[in-house]
Amino acid sequence: MKAAHIAVCTLLVLLLTETQVSTAVTCSPTQLSSCVSAITSSAPPSKLCCSKIKEQKPCLCQYLKNPNLKKFINTPNARKVASSCGTPYPKC
């Protein structure tokens, strides 16, 4: 019983921490620099790239509205990288 109580408390702390982290994202397209080689070639995305895409997911629509960034993000390879990372391509 005590072990179950500790497990539930730990899970709650993790969930609350995750919520705070996801709401505190600073949109910075330079955070996606680790994805450049995967987007511009057929190379698979790195683990760092995937973690950055997931971190920057709330910002992707903002990036798509920027004409300078849109030409990189709105490509078949960028969609493939997002899919490979398990991050759905945004519908803005």
Secondary structure as the mmCIF struct_conf table of DSSP 4:
data_model
#
loop_
_struct_conf.conf_type_id
_struct_conf.id
_struct_conf.beg_label_comp_id
_struct_conf.beg_label_asym_id
_struct_conf.beg_label_seq_id
_struct_conf.end_label_comp_id
_struct_conf.end_label_asym_id
_struct_conf.end_label_seq_id
HELX_RH_AL_P HELX_RH_AL_P1 LYS A 2 THR A 23
TURN_TY1_P TURN_TY1_P1 ALA A 24 ALA A 24
HELX_LH_PP_P HELX_LH_PP_P1 VAL A 25 CYS A 27
HELX_RH_3T_P HELX_RH_3T_P1 PRO A 29 CYS A 35
HELX_RH_AL_P HELX_RH_AL_P2 VAL A 36 THR A 40
BEND BEND1 SER A 41 SER A 42
HELX_LH_PP_P HELX_LH_PP_P2 ALA A 43 SER A 46
HELX_RH_AL_P HELX_RH_AL_P3 LYS A 47 GLN A 56
HELX_RH_3T_P HELX_RH_3T_P2 LYS A 57 CYS A 59
HELX_RH_AL_P HELX_RH_AL_P4 LEU A 60 LEU A 64
TURN_TY1_P TURN_TY1_P2 LYS A 65 LYS A 65
BEND BEND2 ASN A 66 ASN A 66
HELX_RH_AL_P HELX_RH_AL_P5 PRO A 67 ILE A 73
BEND BEND3 ASN A 74 THR A 75
HELX_RH_AL_P HELX_RH_AL_P6 PRO A 76 SER A 84
TURN_TY1_P TURN_TY1_P3 CYS A 85 GLY A 86
HELX_LH_PP_P HELX_LH_PP_P3 PRO A 88 PRO A 90
#
